[in-house]
Amino acid sequence: FVLQSLQEHIRYLEGQLAELDSYLIAAMRPYRWAWELLQTIPGIDTQGAAMLLVEIGADMAVFGSSERLASWVGICPGNNESAGKRKSGRIRRGNAWVRRLLCEFAQAAARTRCAFKAKFDSLAIRKGYKKSVVALAHKMLRTVYAMLASGNHYQDKTVDYEALTVARNAPRWIK
């Protein structure tokens, strides 16, 4: 009886989540261009792009620069240096929701074949896993700012996605 009750509750909660997800996607209609633009970045899916747009918006003129956006989110490291000695590089307080989203995006992007993975791998050797995730999240936020400000989609310098798509679909096209 208890197991059936728990399963019914889980089904109910999954239905509620699906309803909220569909509402979120429907609310993206006015911002469709920005929503689709953010999905071109490796590591950002439909739900993540929608949640990021809800938090930061599509108009980057509000922030003025990527540094101000990073400071508002709280993803930029502090700089406490005196007499050539660095004391603390802790991140600041800011929007915790966006910071968590960006860290999730960074972890997902670190597992893809893109420039973000190369950046993560080079940082992970020196800094460790968690600091590398935060640094990659900061880089992704600057990329998001640049994309939304200019309106251009993400282009990776290390991977030719068009060639990968052709190679993946070539067996289907030959038939």
PESULCOR-V562811 format. One record per residue. N is the residue number from 0. PHI is phi in radians with two decimals (999 if undefined). NEAR is the number of other ideal C-beta (glycine too) atoms within 8 Angstrom. Layout:
N_PHI_NEAR / N_PHI_NEAR
This chain:
0_999_4 / 1_-1.13_5 / 2_-1.10_6 / 3_-1.11_7 / 4_-1.10_8 / 5_-1.15_8 / 6_-1.13_8 / 7_-1.11_8 / 8_-1.15_8 / 9_-1.12_8 / 10_-1.07_8 / 11_-1.08_8 / 12_-1.12_8 / 13_-1.13_8 / 14_-1.13_8 / 15_-1.12_8 / 16_-1.10_8 / 17_-1.11_8 / 18_-1.15_8 / 19_-1.15_8 / 20_-1.10_9 / 21_-1.16_8 / 22_-1.13_8 / 23_-1.12_12 / 24_-1.17_10 / 25_-1.14_7 / 26_-1.28_8 / 27_-1.47_11 / 28_-0.96_6 / 29_-1.17_4 / 30_-1.95_9 / 31_-1.01_8 / 32_-1.08_8 / 33_-1.25_10 / 34_-1.12_13 / 35_-1.24_8 / 36_-1.12_12 / 37_-1.19_15 / 38_-1.28_10 / 39_-1.37_8 / 40_-1.38_13 / 41_-1.08_10 / 42_1.75_12 / 43_-1.93_11 / 44_-1.78_6 / 45_-1.13_8 / 46_-1.18_9 / 47_-1.12_12 / 48_-1.11_12 / 49_-1.14_13 / 50_-1.16_11 / 51_-1.17_14 / 52_-1.15_14 / 53_-1.09_7 / 54_-1.39_10 / 55_-1.76_9 / 56_1.45_6 / 57_-1.76_8 / 58_-1.64_6 / 59_-1.48_9 / 60_-1.17_6 / 61_-1.10_6 / 62_-1.54_11 / 63_1.56_5 / 64_-2.67_7 / 65_-1.19_10 / 66_-1.16_7 / 67_-1.19_9 / 68_-1.11_13 / 69_-1.12_12 / 70_-1.20_10 / 71_-1.13_9 / 72_-1.26_14 / 73_1.54_12 / 74_-1.78_13 / 75_-1.50_11 / 76_-1.28_9 / 77_-1.30_9 / 78_-2.21_6 / 79_-2.05_8 / 80_-2.20_7 / 81_-2.56_6 / 82_0.98_3 / 83_1.41_4 / 84_-1.88_6 / 85_-1.53_7 / 86_-1.75_6 / 87_-2.55_6 / 88_-2.10_7 / 89_-1.16_6 / 90_-1.34_10 / 91_-1.55_8 / 92_-1.39_3 / 93_-2.97_12 / 94_-1.34_9 / 95_-1.18_7 / 96_-1.17_8 / 97_-1.19_13 / 98_-1.07_14 / 99_-1.14_8 / 100_-1.04_12 / 101_-1.13_15 / 102_-1.18_11 / 103_-1.12_9 / 104_-1.07_14 / 105_-1.14_16 / 106_-1.16_10 / 107_-1.24_11 / 108_-1.20_16 / 109_-1.21_14 / 110_-1.81_6 / 111_-1.85_10 / 112_-1.78_5 / 113_-2.63_11 / 114_-1.16_9 / 115_-1.12_15 / 116_-1.13_12 / 117_-1.09_9 / 118_-1.10_11 / 119_-1.09_14 / 120_-1.08_9 / 121_-1.20_8 / 122_-1.34_12 / 123_-1.12_10 / 124_-1.15_6 / 125_-1.53_5 / 126_-1.82_8 / 127_1.78_6 / 128_-1.17_6 / 129_-1.17_6 / 130_-1.15_9 / 131_-1.18_13 / 132_-1.09_13 / 133_-1.16_13 / 134_-1.13_12 / 135_-1.20_15 / 136_-1.09_14 / 137_-1.12_13 / 138_-1.13_10 / 139_-1.15_15 / 140_-1.13_14 / 141_-1.11_10 / 142_-1.14_10 / 143_-1.05_12 / 144_-1.04_13 / 145_-1.10_9 / 146_-1.17_15 / 147_-1.22_13 / 148_-1.27_8 / 149_-1.65_6 / 150_1.49_7 / 151_-1.60_5 / 152_-1.42_6 / 153_-1.26_9 / 154_-2.19_5 / 155_-1.53_9 / 156_-1.41_4 / 157_-1.65_7 / 158_-2.13_8 / 159_-1.66_5 / 160_-1.17_7 / 161_-1.14_6 / 162_-1.16_7 / 163_-1.13_9 / 164_-1.12_8 / 165_-1.11_8 / 166_-1.14_7 / 167_-1.25_6 / 168_-1.70_8 / 169_-1.00_8 / 170_-1.05_6 / 171_-1.29_6 / 172_-1.37_6 / 173_-1.24_5 / 174_-1.13_4
